[in-house]
Amino acid sequence: MAKKRLSKPTPRADQGLSLATRAIHGNKLYAFRGPVATPIYQTSTYRFQSSEDAIRYAKGDPSVYVYTRYHNPTVRDVEEKLALMEHGESAAMFSSGMAAITTAILAVTKPGSEIVSTPALYGGTYRWFRDELPKNNLAVKYVHADHLDQIDKLATTKTTLFYFETPTNPTLDLVDIAEVVRRVRSAEKKLNTKILVMLDNTFATIINQDPFRYGVDVIVESATKYLGGHSDIVAGVVIGKADFIKQVKGLAKHHGGCADPFAAYLLSRSLKTFDLRVRKQNENALALATALEKHNKVKQVLYPGLPSFPKYFLARKQMSAFGGMVTIEVRPSRGRSPIESVVRVCDNLRVAVNAMSLGGVETLVSIPVYSSHIFMSDEELGRHGVTPGMIRISVGIEGIDDLVADFEQALSFA
Ligand SMILES: Cc1ncc(COP(=O)(O)O)c(C=O)c1O
């Protein structure tokens, strides 16, 4: 195999290198004297050598650090690594996925703007759309994932954003990314306007799905999940064109959802094993989903990598592997309601942990009607495809035989 030569940094020093390599080395892919681990700049502010530094900053010199809400070397280091990993021009790290999502959306909207979105979203994002955006005179119109032809009718000259997730939470339904982009570009042309396409790639991650390849403009992600991967940080990221990220960072100064340097350090450290972890999660999830499909207490297994999955064909088209999230619908024993049964199953698991969140090395389970989809009416739950009999499983990297045995014994309590 031909040896790759690592030279001084060029605008795209990552070219030709694998995701695993970029996730380990970040922007240090050239002769570099310094620490192997990223130092933590645990400081709120920075000493100036003289007021000349303050003047340079005031004139717009980005190399002068002044205050950690604006920028921080540890945070910048992981932002550069994430941009390299996801083939984006630039990235902005935030204190949570929600801070990333809300700041990115506010950067592309103003009072009177309209957003078109698919309805099956992370509950926190959906509730922000429902409860907060109307207060700012921002309207959200929903288009079902199976009727993307409606985008043409819903988009108007006020539409500035198309926002979506795929796979969706918790039903793992898929939205055709290429089709979204095609329809949005056609609406843009007709209306002579600009509509940004923004995708929450938290569930799939760049390992399983590459949104920029399909023409998506901006990726948002909760780094709390797979990117962080150890259930020990809360963080978020926005990745896109340098101009847009500059705008997002400008807004972040006002809204204040800046990342903490220690969280940035932990994220950078976690990314070194991102490739290993997510590939193992993919493998375990497929094995667990396959085993659970045969269990008599399981009515349905939702996993994009199963041939029985309704959109298996789309999964194979736009995903390179199928992720670590599996949702099951439990078949209750006679005389028990679905919710009673799922509570009994979750309370009898010994290896898998009954906890919200996802993407960590440990397998977690949650009951969507009591977690991500709490505070929603029956009509809203129906629209999101969420039922009380569902258990969402975030599959970790434990021994697969232990996981299968654990779910088999817990399901006997359904
Ligand atoms: C798909 C998705 N997007 C965004 C978020 C929000 O991320 P955070 O909790 O880091 O704010 C979550 C949280 O569960 C999520 O599942």
The ligand as a MOL file (V3000), in Angstrom:
LIG
                    3D

  0  0  0     0  0            999 V3000
M  V30 BEGIN CTAB
M  V30 COUNTS 16 16 0 0 0
M  V30 BEGIN ATOM
M  V30 1 C -31.8370 13.5730 18.2210 0
M  V30 2 C -31.5200 14.5170 19.3360 0
M  V30 3 N -31.2130 15.7860 19.0340 0
M  V30 4 C -30.9200 16.6850 19.9990 0
M  V30 5 C -30.9470 16.3420 21.3430 0
M  V30 6 C -30.6400 17.3720 22.3800 0
M  V30 7 O -29.3500 17.2050 22.8580 0
M  V30 8 P -28.8620 17.6550 24.3190 0
M  V30 9 O -29.5660 16.8220 25.3240 0
M  V30 10 O -27.3840 17.4750 24.2760 0
M  V30 11 O -29.2440 19.0990 24.4770 0
M  V30 12 C -31.2660 15.0300 21.7000 0
M  V30 13 C -31.3160 14.6340 23.1080 0
M  V30 14 O -31.7080 13.5450 23.4650 0
M  V30 15 C -31.5650 14.1050 20.6640 0
M  V30 16 O -31.8920 12.8310 20.9420 0
M  V30 END ATOM
M  V30 BEGIN BOND
M  V30 1 1 1 2
M  V30 2 1 2 3
M  V30 3 2 2 15
M  V30 4 2 3 4
M  V30 5 1 4 5
M  V30 6 1 5 6
M  V30 7 2 5 12
M  V30 8 1 6 7
M  V30 9 1 7 8
M  V30 10 2 8 9
M  V30 11 1 8 10
M  V30 12 1 8 11
M  V30 13 1 12 13
M  V30 14 1 12 15
M  V30 15 2 13 14
M  V30 16 1 15 16
M  V30 END BOND
M  V30 END CTAB
M  END
